Amino acid sequence: MYDQAGDVIYVGKAKDLKKRLASYFRVQVSSEKTRALVRNICKIDVTVTHTETEALILEHNYIKQYLPKYNVLLRDDKSYPYIFLSGQHHPKLAVHRGAKKRKGEYFGPYPDSGAVRQSLHLLQKIFPIRQCEDSVYANRSRPCLMYQIGRCLGPCVKGLVSDEDYTEQVNFVRLFLQGKDRQVITSLVDKMEVASQQLAFEKAARYRDQIQALRRIQEQQFVSQDSDDDLDVIGIAQDKGMACIHALFIRQGKVLGSRSYFPRMPADTDINEVITSFISQFYFNQAEGRTIPSVILVSESLGDEQPALSAALTEVAGRKVDLRSQARGYRARYLKLAHTNALTALTSKLNHKMTVHQRVTELRELLGLDSLSRMECFDISHTMGEKTVASCVVFNQEGPIKAEYRRFNITGITGGDDYAAMGQVLHRRYSKQIDPDKIPDIIFIDGGKGQLSRAHEVVNPLCSDWPKKPLLVGVAKGTTRKPGLETLLLVTGEEFSLPSDAPALHLIQHIRDESHDHAISGHRAQRGKVRKRSTLEDVEGIGPKRRQALLKYMGGLQELKRASREEIEKVPGISRSLAEKIYDALQHG
């Protein structure tokens, strides 16, 4: 369905097209969402498919392509991380995202990369399998620090560990990641007893430490069952025009983690439509490397949609996928857990939304604005004038819009001139044609009167032909620079402070802190690049091979800096004129 501008505003599917369309174009339509949709329909296109599965997949692809206004949209296009065990002679453990093209085994998916890093860190302590890059592994002549502290067996160096011992540890890791930790413990106990009988007490002690570590992990796995289930459990909660979907990821009977999703949806959307849209959009994204488990439990019955959706998932996965809304025993407890988490996350989100709305409303009333839908804040960061970076952060009535945050590398100014830096960033931000919907109601400047005055000089001429003129507000820190003592400055010269417990001040502090953090992180990244860069990289005619030859011949950068022109000239491939350039660059760089 298209609107007058030709934009797709809704994508749907139906077995009986006549009945489906008739449900929209009736005199009495109960749903406010449907009434709003029908008012905007200008044109309808129809595509006929052979099966319901094809219709489901096509619907998903169209929703992903057009992001229609009146469809439920899952705002999550991230791939999920896995633990990857490579298929090499000496396998390594690593984090993996995306398509599974590399030869090896994949364990997961995990809800976030933090969970994967935590698991890898834990595994490295218990099973010392290498986690280094293949290029490092292939070029080692002596063991690294990980071997010295007992976190790697050192397969990169011949003679440190036998292939049999390394393979044994790899097999333990494989079983552990498959959820068979009891089998691993049983095997380790047997090996410890054999080692004790052979008087190999050091070896027996290593097995004992591994057993103790695994038993501590078992005590923490209080949610896991003895089953080998691979299933996802989906709970949903809906209130005040918002919905939260909470997904539990369970593999080999162990809960790998969970995540809450807040899909964008039109008002008055049916809960079944929310779940159906979530399942199709979430699991049909095979390009993002998501795995469809054998069983998907949902906390609400999907009615007539359930068999078709199950068949579509089965076809996409290439094996039987069971979609259920009823469960018993421990699976029923998983469903209850997912539903409880969804309710908790939704309550927290609604409370946060109400708090942000209250802060925005108070700020709008305080500054006497008719509306307040967009705010932008600018800050400058540098160290003694080095690598100046400016940041711009954007907030709306729901909080930060991180996708629209921007950084600007400031060039062509005297180091440390914050006024010039502020003028440059504001000119670069607002001198180009700007979307009317993205014109800010307030522009916050992190600084005092000088910064605000410079901002006014730059912005005032640029916004003369805008539909609305933004209000410039300076945020000056107090003499002690403590939060709550900020002074707000207006272009008119008016200055005022707010009580430390004022919601409007808390919003301004949040915006200012976001801008400050964004600027500092950008500045640190730029400064880090400069300090990691060799002076030799700036010398014309010196490429990677010549740099390597110079450093190797001289024995390092410090020795090269101490060398004379004649000594540099002796390096193979370095002419007299090039030696002059290198010497001058090192002495004056």
URCORUR-V748137 format. One record per residue. N is the residue number from 1. RES is the residue in one letter. PSI is psi in radians with two decimals (none if undefined). NEAR is the number of other C-alpha atoms within 12 Angstrom. Layout:
# URCORUR-V748137
N|RES|PSI|NEAR ; N|RES|PSI|NEAR
This chain:
# URCORUR-V748137
1|M|2.32|32 ; 2|Y|2.67|24 ; 3|D|-3.02|22 ; 4|Q|-0.53|15 ; 5|A|-0.07|12 ; 6|G|0.17|17 ; 7|D|2.46|21 ; 8|V|2.14|28 ; 9|I|-0.24|35 ; 10|Y|2.46|37 ; 11|V|2.23|35 ; 12|G|3.04|34 ; 13|K|2.73|34 ; 14|A|2.48|26 ; 15|K|-0.79|22 ; 16|D|1.79|13 ; 17|L|-0.66|17 ; 18|K|-0.81|13 ; 19|K|-0.72|13 ; 20|R|-0.81|15 ; 21|L|-0.62|21 ; 22|A|-0.55|16 ; 23|S|-0.38|19 ; 24|Y|-0.76|25 ; 25|F|1.07|20 ; 26|R|2.84|15 ; 27|V|-0.79|11 ; 28|Q|1.93|12 ; 29|V|2.09|17 ; 30|S|-0.57|16 ; 31|S|2.24|19 ; 32|E|-0.62|18 ; 33|K|-0.79|25 ; 34|T|-0.71|30 ; 35|R|-0.75|22 ; 36|A|-0.69|22 ; 37|L|-0.86|30 ; 38|V|-0.63|28 ; 39|R|-0.45|19 ; 40|N|-0.09|23 ; 41|I|2.26|27 ; 42|C|-0.49|18 ; 43|K|2.58|19 ; 44|I|2.28|21 ; 45|D|2.57|19 ; 46|V|2.32|18 ; 47|T|2.22|19 ; 48|V|2.31|18 ; 49|T|2.86|16 ; 50|H|-0.60|12 ; 51|T|2.89|19 ; 52|E|-0.59|26 ; 53|T|-0.78|28 ; 54|E|-0.68|26 ; 55|A|-0.76|26 ; 56|L|-0.80|38 ; 57|I|-0.71|34 ; 58|L|-0.72|26 ; 59|E|-0.79|33 ; 60|H|-0.79|36 ; 61|N|-0.69|26 ; 62|Y|-0.72|25 ; 63|I|-0.74|33 ; 64|K|-0.63|29 ; 65|Q|-0.79|17 ; 66|Y|-0.30|21 ; 67|L|1.07|24 ; 68|P|2.57|29 ; 69|K|-0.64|26 ; 70|Y|0.20|35 ; 71|N|2.71|37 ; 72|V|2.20|39 ; 73|L|2.22|38 ; 74|L|1.99|32 ; 75|R|1.18|21 ; 76|D|1.81|20 ; 77|D|0.37|21 ; 78|K|2.53|19 ; 79|S|2.73|26 ; 80|Y|2.44|37 ; 81|P|2.61|32 ; 82|Y|2.82|36 ; 83|I|2.21|40 ; 84|F|2.20|35 ; 85|L|1.91|33 ; 86|S|2.83|29 ; 87|G|0.55|19 ; 88|Q|3.13|20 ; 89|H|-0.77|21 ; 90|H|1.58|34 ; 91|P|2.66|34 ; 92|K|2.77|41 ; 93|L|2.42|39 ; 94|A|2.89|33 ; 95|V|2.46|33 ; 96|H|2.40|33 ; 97|R|2.71|29 ; 98|G|-2.76|24 ; 99|A|2.51|20 ; 100|K|1.34|26 ; 101|K|-0.49|15 ; 102|R|2.57|16 ; 103|K|2.17|15 ; 104|G|-2.89|22 ; 105|E|2.50|28 ; 106|Y|2.32|32 ; 107|F|2.24|36 ; 108|G|-2.71|40 ; 109|P|2.69|40 ; 110|Y|2.64|39 ; 111|P|-0.46|30 ; 112|D|2.89|26 ; 113|S|-0.46|24 ; 114|G|-0.70|18 ; 115|A|-0.65|24 ; 116|V|-0.81|29 ; 117|R|-0.69|23 ; 118|Q|-0.73|18 ; 119|S|-0.74|31 ; 120|L|-0.69|34 ; 121|H|-0.72|24 ; 122|L|-0.79|24 ; 123|L|-0.64|32 ; 124|Q|-0.54|30 ; 125|K|-0.64|28 ; 126|I|-0.84|34 ; 127|F|1.77|40 ; 128|P|1.16|36 ; 129|I|2.52|39 ; 130|R|2.52|41 ; 131|Q|0.23|35 ; 132|C|2.87|32 ; 133|E|2.67|17 ; 134|D|-0.60|20 ; 135|S|-0.64|10 ; 136|V|-0.81|19 ; 137|Y|-0.71|25 ; 138|A|-0.34|19 ; 139|N|0.26|15 ; 140|R|2.44|18 ; 141|S|-0.28|15 ; 142|R|2.72|19 ; 143|P|2.65|27 ; 144|C|-3.05|23 ; 145|L|-0.59|15 ; 146|M|-0.63|22 ; 147|Y|-0.72|24 ; 148|Q|-0.61|14 ; 149|I|0.16|14 ; 150|G|0.36|19 ; 151|R|-0.01|25 ; 152|C|2.54|34 ; 153|L|-0.15|39 ; 154|G|0.85|36 ; 155|P|-0.21|39 ; 156|C|-0.39|34 ; 157|V|2.24|23 ; 158|K|2.36|17 ; 159|G|-0.19|15 ; 160|L|-0.62|19 ; 161|V|2.44|22 ; 162|S|2.74|18 ; 163|D|-0.62|20 ; 164|E|-0.78|15 ; 165|D|-0.70|22 ; 166|Y|-0.76|27 ; 167|T|-0.64|25 ; 168|E|-0.80|25 ; 169|Q|-0.64|36 ; 170|V|-0.71|34 ; 171|N|-0.67|26 ; 172|F|-0.77|32 ; 173|V|-0.77|39 ; 174|R|-0.83|31 ; 175|L|-0.71|24 ; 176|F|-0.78|32 ; 177|L|-0.39|37 ; 178|Q|-0.03|29 ; 179|G|0.15|33 ; 180|K|0.95|27 ; 181|D|-0.52|33 ; 182|R|-0.69|23 ; 183|Q|-0.66|23 ; 184|V|-0.79|33 ; 185|I|-0.76|30 ; 186|T|-0.78|21 ; 187|S|-0.72|24 ; 188|L|-0.65|33 ; 189|V|-0.78|26 ; 190|D|-0.77|18 ; 191|K|-0.62|26 ; 192|M|-0.73|26 ; 193|E|-0.72|21 ; 194|V|-0.77|18 ; 195|A|-0.64|20 ; 196|S|-0.74|19 ; 197|Q|-0.53|13 ; 198|Q|0.11|13 ; 199|L|0.37|13 ; 200|A|1.31|16 ; 201|F|-0.57|17 ; 202|E|-0.73|14 ; 203|K|-0.74|22 ; 204|A|-0.66|23 ; 205|A|-0.66|21 ; 206|R|-0.76|26 ; 207|Y|-0.70|32 ; 208|R|-0.77|26 ; 209|D|-0.69|21 ; 210|Q|-0.72|34 ; 211|I|-0.79|29 ; 212|Q|-0.73|20 ; 213|A|-0.74|24 ; 214|L|-0.64|32 ; 215|R|-0.61|22 ; 216|R|-0.66|17 ; 217|I|-0.73|23 ; 218|Q|-0.67|23 ; 219|E|-0.55|14 ; 220|Q|-0.37|13 ; 221|Q|1.04|19 ; 222|F|-0.27|13 ; 223|V|-0.32|21 ; 224|S|2.71|29 ; 225|Q|3.07|24 ; 226|D|-0.03|19 ; 227|S|2.94|19 ; 228|D|0.58|19 ; 229|D|2.42|26 ; 230|D|1.83|32 ; 231|L|2.71|34 ; 232|D|2.43|46 ; 233|V|2.18|49 ; 234|I|2.06|45 ; 235|G|2.60|44 ; 236|I|2.51|44 ; 237|A|2.48|38 ; 238|Q|2.32|33 ; 239|D|2.46|24 ; 240|K|0.76|19 ; 241|G|0.13|22 ; 242|M|2.69|32 ; 243|A|2.56|40 ; 244|C|2.27|39 ; 245|I|2.17|42 ; 246|H|2.16|40 ; 247|A|2.22|41 ; 248|L|2.27|42 ; 249|F|2.01|39 ; 250|I|2.15|40 ; 251|R|2.30|35 ; 252|Q|0.66|28 ; 253|G|0.07|29 ; 254|K|2.39|35 ; 255|V|1.92|35 ; 256|L|-0.42|37 ; 257|G|-3.02|31 ; 258|S|2.90|31 ; 259|R|2.52|29 ; 260|S|2.46|35 ; 261|Y|2.48|35 ; 262|F|1.50|33 ; 263|P|2.57|34 ; 264|R|2.23|25 ; 265|M|2.59|31 ; 266|P|2.78|29 ; 267|A|2.60|25 ; 268|D|0.58|26 ; 269|T|2.39|30 ; 270|D|2.48|27 ; 271|I|-0.58|31 ; 272|N|-0.66|27 ; 273|E|-0.64|31 ; 274|V|-0.83|40 ; 275|I|-0.78|44 ; 276|T|-0.80|42 ; 277|S|-0.72|39 ; 278|F|-0.86|40 ; 279|I|-0.80|41 ; 280|S|-0.78|39 ; 281|Q|-0.58|37 ; 282|F|-0.82|38 ; 283|Y|-0.33|38 ; 284|F|-0.08|35 ; 285|N|1.09|30 ; 286|Q|-0.46|25 ; 287|A|-0.44|21 ; 288|E|0.09|24 ; 289|G|0.45|27 ; 290|R|2.53|33 ; 291|T|2.36|39 ; 292|I|2.06|37 ; 293|P|3.03|31 ; 294|S|-0.55|27 ; 295|V|2.35|31 ; 296|I|2.07|40 ; 297|L|2.31|43 ; 298|V|2.56|42 ; 299|S|-0.16|36 ; 300|E|2.48|32 ; 301|S|2.42|24 ; 302|L|0.07|27 ; 303|G|-2.32|19 ; 304|D|-0.38|15 ; 305|E|-0.38|27 ; 306|Q|-0.86|31 ; 307|P|-0.72|22 ; 308|A|-0.72|28 ; 309|L|-0.69|36 ; 310|S|-0.72|38 ; 311|A|-0.70|26 ; 312|A|-0.74|34 ; 313|L|-0.69|37 ; 314|T|-0.74|24 ; 315|E|-0.72|23 ; 316|V|-0.71|26 ; 317|A|-0.43|23 ; 318|G|0.25|15 ; 319|R|2.99|17 ; 320|K|2.20|18 ; 321|V|2.14|29 ; 322|D|2.05|29 ; 323|L|2.02|37 ; 324|R|2.67|29 ; 325|S|-0.03|30 ; 326|Q|2.43|24 ; 327|A|2.76|21 ; 328|R|2.90|13 ; 329|G|-2.38|11 ; 330|Y|-0.48|19 ; 331|R|-0.63|32 ; 332|A|-0.62|21 ; 333|R|-0.65|22 ; 334|Y|-0.77|38 ; 335|L|-0.75|34 ; 336|K|-0.71|30 ; 337|L|-0.77|27 ; 338|A|-0.73|36 ; 339|H|-0.73|32 ; 340|T|-0.74|26 ; 341|N|-0.66|29 ; 342|A|-0.76|34 ; 343|L|-0.77|27 ; 344|T|-0.81|24 ; 345|A|-0.69|30 ; 346|L|-0.76|30 ; 347|T|-0.77|22 ; 348|S|-0.74|19 ; 349|K|-0.77|27 ; 350|L|-0.73|24 ; 351|N|-0.73|18 ; 352|H|-0.75|17 ; 353|K|-0.73|21 ; 354|M|-0.66|19 ; 355|T|-0.80|22 ; 356|V|-0.76|28 ; 357|H|-0.73|24 ; 358|Q|-0.74|23 ; 359|R|-0.76|30 ; 360|V|-0.76|36 ; 361|T|-0.77|27 ; 362|E|-0.69|25 ; 363|L|-0.72|31 ; 364|R|-0.78|27 ; 365|E|-0.66|16 ; 366|L|-0.72|21 ; 367|L|-0.01|26 ; 368|G|0.65|14 ; 369|L|2.55|20 ; 370|D|-0.66|16 ; 371|S|2.73|23 ; 372|L|1.61|32 ; 373|S|-0.26|27 ; 374|R|2.34|31 ; 375|M|2.48|41 ; 376|E|2.55|43 ; 377|C|2.44|51 ; 378|F|2.49|46 ; 379|D|2.69|49 ; 380|I|2.43|44 ; 381|S|2.37|39 ; 382|H|2.92|30 ; 383|T|1.92|20 ; 384|M|0.66|14 ; 385|G|-0.04|22 ; 386|E|2.29|25 ; 387|K|1.16|34 ; 388|T|2.28|39 ; 389|V|2.35|41 ; 390|A|2.56|43 ; 391|S|2.65|43 ; 392|C|2.12|45 ; 393|V|2.65|40 ; 394|V|2.33|36 ; 395|F|2.59|36 ; 396|N|-2.82|31 ; 397|Q|-0.20|28 ; 398|E|0.01|26 ; 399|G|-2.73|28 ; 400|P|2.50|28 ; 401|I|1.48|21 ; 402|K|-0.44|19 ; 403|A|-0.36|11 ; 404|E|0.10|19 ; 405|Y|2.52|27 ; 406|R|2.64|28 ; 407|R|2.61|35 ; 408|F|2.16|32 ; 409|N|2.08|30 ; 410|I|2.22|36 ; 411|T|2.85|23 ; 412|G|0.36|14 ; 413|I|2.86|21 ; 414|T|2.31|17 ; 415|G|2.25|21 ; 416|G|-0.05|22 ; 417|D|1.55|27 ; 418|D|-0.55|35 ; 419|Y|-0.79|32 ; 420|A|-0.68|29 ; 421|A|-0.75|35 ; 422|M|-0.73|43 ; 423|G|-0.73|34 ; 424|Q|-0.78|33 ; 425|V|-0.69|34 ; 426|L|-0.67|41 ; 427|H|-0.74|25 ; 428|R|-0.56|25 ; 429|R|-0.74|32 ; 430|Y|-0.05|30 ; 431|S|-0.41|20 ; 432|K|2.86|14 ; 433|Q|2.32|16 ; 434|I|2.45|18 ; 435|D|2.25|12 ; 436|P|-0.59|17 ; 437|D|-0.29|16 ; 438|K|0.23|26 ; 439|I|2.15|31 ; 440|P|2.59|34 ; 441|D|-0.59|35 ; 442|I|2.40|37 ; 443|I|1.98|42 ; 444|F|2.38|46 ; 445|I|2.08|50 ; 446|D|1.64|42 ; 447|G|-3.10|35 ; 448|G|-2.67|31 ; 449|K|-0.71|27 ; 450|G|-0.81|25 ; 451|Q|-0.77|34 ; 452|L|-0.73|39 ; 453|S|-0.76|26 ; 454|R|-0.69|28 ; 455|A|-0.73|42 ; 456|H|-0.73|34 ; 457|E|-0.64|22 ; 458|V|-0.82|27 ; 459|V|-0.64|35 ; 460|N|-0.85|26 ; 461|P|-0.55|16 ; 462|L|-0.52|25 ; 463|C|0.23|30 ; 464|S|-0.54|15 ; 465|D|0.25|17 ; 466|W|2.66|23 ; 467|P|-0.51|16 ; 468|K|2.68|23 ; 469|K|2.14|21 ; 470|P|2.64|36 ; 471|L|2.22|34 ; 472|L|2.24|40 ; 473|V|2.16|38 ; 474|G|2.46|39 ; 475|V|1.75|42 ; 476|A|2.33|33 ; 477|K|2.64|25 ; 478|G|3.03|17 ; 479|T|-0.58|12 ; 480|T|-0.08|10 ; 481|R|0.44|13 ; 482|K|2.51|13 ; 483|P|2.43|24 ; 484|G|-0.21|27 ; 485|L|0.31|23 ; 486|E|2.58|30 ; 487|T|2.30|31 ; 488|L|2.32|37 ; 489|L|2.41|32 ; 490|L|2.77|31 ; 491|V|-0.51|28 ; 492|T|-0.16|15 ; 493|G|-0.11|17 ; 494|E|2.39|16 ; 495|E|2.46|18 ; 496|F|2.73|20 ; 497|S|2.72|25 ; 498|L|2.66|26 ; 499|P|2.57|16 ; 500|S|-0.34|18 ; 501|D|0.20|15 ; 502|A|2.22|23 ; 503|P|-0.62|26 ; 504|A|-0.70|29 ; 505|L|-0.66|34 ; 506|H|-0.66|26 ; 507|L|-0.78|35 ; 508|I|-0.72|45 ; 509|Q|-0.72|33 ; 510|H|-0.80|29 ; 511|I|-0.81|40 ; 512|R|-0.75|39 ; 513|D|-0.70|28 ; 514|E|-0.77|31 ; 515|S|-0.73|39 ; 516|H|-0.83|32 ; 517|D|-0.71|27 ; 518|H|-0.69|31 ; 519|A|-0.78|35 ; 520|I|-0.76|29 ; 521|S|-0.65|25 ; 522|G|-0.73|30 ; 523|H|-0.75|31 ; 524|R|-0.67|23 ; 525|A|-0.77|21 ; 526|Q|-0.77|26 ; 527|R|-0.67|23 ; 528|G|-0.67|16 ; 529|K|-0.74|13 ; 530|V|-0.75|16 ; 531|R|-0.35|13 ; 532|K|-0.23|12 ; 533|R|2.34|13 ; 534|S|2.55|24 ; 535|T|-0.54|25 ; 536|L|-0.47|33 ; 537|E|-0.36|21 ; 538|D|-0.06|19 ; 539|V|2.16|24 ; 540|E|2.29|18 ; 541|G|-0.02|20 ; 542|I|1.89|24 ; 543|G|-3.04|17 ; 544|P|-0.70|16 ; 545|K|-0.75|16 ; 546|R|-0.65|25 ; 547|R|-0.78|30 ; 548|Q|-0.72|22 ; 549|A|-0.72|23 ; 550|L|-0.85|33 ; 551|L|-0.67|23 ; 552|K|-0.75|18 ; 553|Y|-0.72|22 ; 554|M|-0.34|23 ; 555|G|0.43|17 ; 556|G|2.94|17 ; 557|L|-0.68|23 ; 558|Q|-0.72|16 ; 559|E|-0.65|17 ; 560|L|-0.67|33 ; 561|K|-0.55|27 ; 562|R|-0.26|19 ; 563|A|2.64|27 ; 564|S|3.02|22 ; 565|R|-0.75|25 ; 566|E|-0.67|19 ; 567|E|-0.68|23 ; 568|I|-0.62|35 ; 569|E|-0.40|24 ; 570|K|-0.26|20 ; 571|V|2.30|27 ; 572|P|2.27|21 ; 573|G|0.02|21 ; 574|I|2.06|27 ; 575|S|3.03|20 ; 576|R|-0.81|19 ; 577|S|-0.65|18 ; 578|L|-0.64|26 ; 579|A|-0.65|32 ; 580|E|-0.82|23 ; 581|K|-0.78|26 ; 582|I|-0.77|39 ; 583|Y|-0.80|29 ; 584|D|-0.71|23 ; 585|A|-0.71|22 ; 586|L|-0.57|26 ; 587|Q|-0.53|18 ; 588|H|0.07|12 ; 589|G|none|16
